[in-house]
Amino acid sequence: MKRATIYDVAREAGVSHQTVSLILKGREGFKPETRDRVMAALKLLDYRPNHAAWSLATNRSMRIGALVGALLEVGPLRTVQGAADRAREAGYLLDVVSVDPDDAAAVDAALDELRRQNLAGLLVLAPVDRLSHRLEGLSLGSPLIVEAVDDVLNPVGLGLLIDHLVALGHRRFAHLAGPSDWAASGDRECAYREALARHGLDSVTTVVGDWSARSGHAAASALDLESADAPTALVVANDQMALGALLALSERGIDVPGRVSVTGFDDTPESPFYTPPLTTVRADYAAHGRGLVERLLRQIDPARVGDEQVAEPPTLQVRASTGAPRN
C-alpha cells in the first residue's frame, strides 16, 4: 500500500499542504474546524512523517536524543515511554541511549556519540546525582533539558501514604529508602519526614536499600520489630523493595498488616498480586515524560504552541498490606 503523503492529507482535508505542514509543527492560529479536518485526515490516511525527507527539505533534524541512566527502573522507564510517545506525535523520533551512571567511560562515550549526531535537541534523565554533576555546563549546540526528579510527585504521593497510615492509627514509622545517590530517593525521604512532621511525628528509623527486592528483604530481615517502640508501619520507597520486605516479614512470622503495615511506591503491575496485595502510590510518570518533550520542543521551535501535558496527580491505591495497628 502506498504511503500517504502530506499532499494526500491536504487533498483529503480540503486545505493546502502548507497548512498541513504548519499544523504538524504545532503552529496555532487556525480555525478549530480546519485543524479538526486535518487531524481527521491524518488519522484516516494513517499518515506517518518521512523524517529523512523532511530533514533534507527543511535542513532541520527531526531526531531528539534521550540519555537515560538506570532505564530498567520503573520511573525512568515509564518516563521515557511517555517522552517517546509525545515525540512521535510531534513528528520526531526519540533516540534513547541508556548508560550505567556509575561507568564514567560509558557516559563520556555516549555523550561523544550524541555530539556527532544531528539532533534537534537532547533530553537527559539523570536520576543519579553523579550523572547530573557530570552534565553540569554541558553544551551540545542544541536545546538541552536535564531532569532529575519530578518536584511534585514525591511530596504528594508520600503525603497520601502517611495520611492514610495515620488515619488507621499508626504513630511509629520506619522508612526503607532508595540508594542515597538517587535524587528520587532523597526527595522521597524528605517528603516522608515532612509528612510525618505535619502530624507531629518523627521517624523511628530509616534504612537504605538499592531499589531491588533483595535489598528490601535484607533491610526488613534486620529491622528491630521486637522492642516496645518498634514501628508499626514500614514505608518503602518503591514496590520492588516492598516485595522483598513482605517476604522477610513472612519468614519472621510477622503478620502484615496485623503487626506491621507495609506500603510501596510506583504501583507496578505486579503490586496487586503481592502477598498481601500492596498499598502503594500510582504515579503518572508517562505524562511527566510527555511534558519534558513538550518543553524541549518549545525550545527547538519558539513559535510552537503545543498542548500542555498535564500529569494526573498521584493517587493512593489502598490494598490489604495496610490496616490498623493491633495495639
N, C-alpha and C positions, 0 to 999 in steps of 0.2 A: 504494500500500500504506500502510495506517495506521501511523503512527509508534508504536512501543511506549512505554508509559508506565511509571512506577515501580510502578503498581498491577498492570500486566500482569506485570512481573518478580516482584513479590511473590506473585502467584497461581501462577505457574509454579514458583517455588521453595518454595511452601508456607510462607511466612513473612509477617510484617506489613510494610506499606510503610515503617513506621518503621525496621525492621531493615535493609531495603534502603538507606534513606537514610543510616543511620549507617555502614554498610559502604562506601558510596560516598564518605563523608567520610574514610575511613581509620581509623575507630574500631576499637579492639581489644575483646577480652572476649567474643567469640562463639566457639561451638564450631567446630572446623575443618570439620565436615560441613555446618554451617549456611552458613558462608562459601563453601564449595565449591559448594553448591546455588545460592546467589545468583550467584556468578561464572559458573556454567554457564548460568543463565537469562539473564544479561546478554548472554552470547555468542550463545546460541540465538536470542534475540529481536532481536539487533543493536541493543541499547538505546543511545541517544545522549541525553545530558542536554539538556534545554531550558534553556539558560543564562539567557535573559531571564526565563522564568517562575520559575526558582529564585531569581534575584536579587530579584524582586519579592516573592516569598513569604517570603524569609528576611532581606531587607534587607541582603544580603551580595553583594558583587561576585564574579563568577566569572571575572574577567579579570586576567591578570598582564601587566605591561608588561615589555618587554625592550629596553633601549637598548644598541645594539651599534656599536662602532667597527670599521671595516675588515671588514665582513661577508664580503667576497669572498675573504679569505684562508682557507686550509684549516682551521686550528684553530678560529677563531671560527665559521665556517660549520657545521662538524660539531658544535660545542658547542651552537649554537642549535638544530640539528635534534634533538639529544638532549633539550634542555630542552623543546622543543615537544611531543615525544612524551610526556615524563613529565607535563607539564601536562595534556595531553589525557586521559591515563589517569586522572588525578585529578579529571577533570570541569571543568577550567579551559581557557580559551583564552589562548594566548600571543600578545600583540600586539607585533610586532617593529618597532622604529624604528631604521633604520640611519643613522648620521651619519658625516660626514667629521671625524675628530678634530682636523684642522688648521683647520676652519672654526668659529671661536668663535661666530659668529652662528647657525649651524645647530644647534650643540649647545644654545645657550640657547633657541632656538625649539622644539627637541624637548623640552627639559625643561619649558617652559611648557605645551606641549600635553599632556604626561603629567600635569602638575599638575591640568589641567582634567578629566582622565578619572577615572572612578570605578573605581580599581584596587584589587585585593586586596593587591597587593604589586608591587615593581619589582626586576627583575634587571638589573644593569648589567655588561656585559662590556667592560672598559676596558683593552685591550691596550697602549695608548699612554700613557706617563707623564703627558703634559699633560692627557689626559682624566681620569685618576684624580685629579690635583690639582684639576681644575675641579669635581669632585664631592665634594671633602672638605667635611664639615659639611652636606651636602645633606639637607634634610628635606622629605619629601612627605606626611607624615601617615599613611604606611602602611609596612609592613615593607619593608626595603631590603637587598639584598646587592650589593656592588660587588666584582667579581672581576677580577684582572689576569692571573694565571698559575697553572697547576697546579704546586704546590711539589714534587710527587713525580715527575711525568712526565719533566721535562728531565734531572735528575740521573741517573735510572735509565737513560734512553734513551742519553744521551751516554756513560755508563759502559759500556754494552753495545758501542757503536761502538768506543771506544778499546781496550777489552779485546780485541775481535776483531782490530783492526789490529795491536796489539802482539803478539798471538799469531802473526800472519802474519810478524812480523819487522820491522815499521816502528818507527823511532826518531826520525824527523824529520817533524814535523806542521805544517801550516798550517791556519788556520781562516778560513772565509768566513762572517762573522757577518751577522745581520739588522740592520735600522736601529737606531741607538743609543738611540732614544727608545721602543723597544718593550720591555716587561717580559720577554717570552719570549726576545728576543734577548740581553738581558743575562744572563738566567737560564741560557741555553744556553751562552753563552761562559764563564760562571763554572763551570758543570758540566764543560765541556770541559777547562778548566785544572785543575780538581780531579782529574779522571780521569787526566790526564797525570801530575800530581804523585804519585798513588798508585803509578805505575810509575817514579818518579824522573826524569821527563822534563819538558821545557819546550817551549812552542810556538815554532817558528821565526818565525812572523809571523801577524798577524791583519789581514784586510782586511774592509771593511764594504760590504754591499750593501743592497738595499731589498726583499728577498723575490722580486724579479722575475727571470725568466730573463735579461733584458737585463743586469741588474746582475751576475749570475753570469758572463755572457760577458765583460763588461768586466773584472771582477776577475781571472779566470783568464787573460785575454789579457795582463795587465800583471804577472802573478806571475813572480818570478825562479825559474826552474827549471833554470838553466844552471850555477850556482855549485856548488862542491864540497859545501856544506852545504845544498843545496836540499832542500825537503821531498819525501818520497816518498809522503805521504798528505795529501789535501785533505779536511778535514772541513767539510761545508757545512751551514748551519743549516736549510735546507729543500730539498725536492725540486726546486722551480722554479728556484732559483739553481743547483742542481746540473746541471739540464738545460742551462742556458747555459754552465756551466763545461765540460761534456763537449764541447760543440760547439767552444768556444775551444781546448781541448786538441787536439781532432782537427785543427783548422785549423793548429795549430802543429806538427803531425806528432808529437805526444807520445802514446805508446801508453798506453792505460788498459786494464788495470791494470799492464802490464809495467813502465812507468816511474813512473807516479803512480796510486795508488788514490784513488777518489773515493767519498764517502758522502753521503747526504742525511738528511732527517728528515721524517716525516709519512706515508710510504708512500701517496702519491697513486695513484689507479687507473692512471695512465699510467706510473709508475716502472718496472714490469717490462718496458716496451716501449721504454725509452731505449736508446741505442747507446753502450756496452753497457748491459744491464739494471742498474738501480741498487740497490746495497746501501743499506738505509735502516732507519729505525725505524718500526714500526707503533704508533700511539698511539690509545688509546680515548677520544677527545675526547667522543664522544656520551655515554658514561657519566658523564663529568665534568659535562656539561650537565644530565643527569638528576639527579645529586647536588645541584647548585646549586638546582634547583627543589624538590627534596625538603626541603632546608634552609629554603628560603623558605616552603614550605607549613607547616612546623612553627612558624615564626614567626607565620604567619597564624592558625593554629589550634594553640595549645599542647597541646591534648588529643590531637592527631593522633599516631598511632604508625604511620608508614608503613614500607615496606620500605627497608632500607638499599640504596643504589645503589653497588655495588662495581665499580670500574673494573678491567678486565683490565690486568695490568701490561704496560708496553711490551715489545715483542718485536723481536728483530733479524731482518731479512729479508736474508739473505745472497744476493747475486747476483753477476754477472760483473764489476762495476766495481771489485772489490777482489781483491787477490792478494798474494803475497809480493813484496817489493821485489827488483828484478833484481840489486842488488849485495849 
